[in-house]
Amino acid sequence: MTLKKLLSLRHWSHLFKRAGRLLMSPGVPLTSKLLYLVPVLLYWVLPDVLPFMPIDDIAVTMFLTNAFTKWMENKYPQA
């Protein structure tokens, strides 16, 4: 991914829209959705408990959202 794309608000807004569509899709199994949601939600809570973790919550969320959308769109193209 290029630096220009990483810094593009348009890219990230489109990515989060695609992730939302995949999360609401009945074609994607609940287990696949939970493989994305559980780590994201845990990371939003755990850094408050473990403040020594150096990565920001939003960076982890963005990384996992990117990985989730690519994985699900390849695995379930009809969703």
C-alpha positions in Angstrom: 0.0 0.0 0.0 1.4 3.4 -1.0 1.9 6.2 1.5 -0.6 8.4 -0.4 -3.2 5.7 0.0 -2.4 5.2 3.7 -3.0 8.9 4.3 -6.1 9.2 2.1 -9.3 9.8 4.0 -11.3 8.6 1.0 -9.5 5.3 1.1 -10.2 4.7 4.8 -13.9 5.9 4.6 -14.4 3.5 1.7 -12.7 0.7 3.6 -14.9 1.2 6.7 -18.0 1.2 4.5 -17.0 -2.1 2.9 -16.3 -3.5 6.4 -19.7 -2.4 7.6 -21.4 -4.0 4.6 -19.5 -7.3 5.2 -20.4 -7.3 8.9 -24.1 -6.8 8.1 -24.1 -9.4 5.2 -25.9 -12.6 5.9 -23.4 -14.3 3.5 -20.5 -13.9 5.9 -20.6 -16.4 8.8 -20.8 -15.2 12.3 -17.5 -16.8 13.2 -15.7 -14.8 10.5 -17.3 -11.6 11.8 -16.2 -12.4 15.4 -12.6 -13.1 14.2 -12.6 -9.4 13.3 -14.8 -7.8 16.0 -13.4 -9.6 19.1 -9.7 -8.5 18.6 -10.8 -5.0 17.8 -13.0 -4.6 20.8 -10.4 -6.2 23.1 -7.7 -3.9 21.9 -10.0 -0.9 22.5 -10.4 -2.1 26.2 -7.1 -3.7 27.0 -4.7 -0.7 26.4 -6.6 1.0 29.2 -5.7 -2.0 31.4 -2.2 -2.4 29.9 -1.0 1.2 29.2 2.5 0.1 28.1 1.3 -1.1 24.7 2.8 1.3 22.2 0.3 1.0 19.3 -2.7 3.3 19.1 -6.2 1.9 19.2 -7.2 3.4 15.9 -4.1 2.1 14.1 -4.9 -1.4 15.2 -8.5 -1.0 14.1 -7.5 0.4 10.7 -5.0 -2.5 10.2 -7.5 -5.1 11.2 -10.3 -3.5 9.1 -8.0 -3.6 6.1 -7.1 -7.2 6.6 -10.7 -8.2 7.3 -12.1 -6.6 4.2 -9.5 -8.1 1.9 -9.9 -11.5 3.4 -13.7 -11.5 3.4 -14.0 -10.0 -0.1 -11.7 -12.7 -1.4 -13.4 -15.5 0.5 -17.0 -14.3 0.0 -17.1 -12.2 -3.2 -21.0 -12.3 -3.4 -21.4 -10.8 0.1 
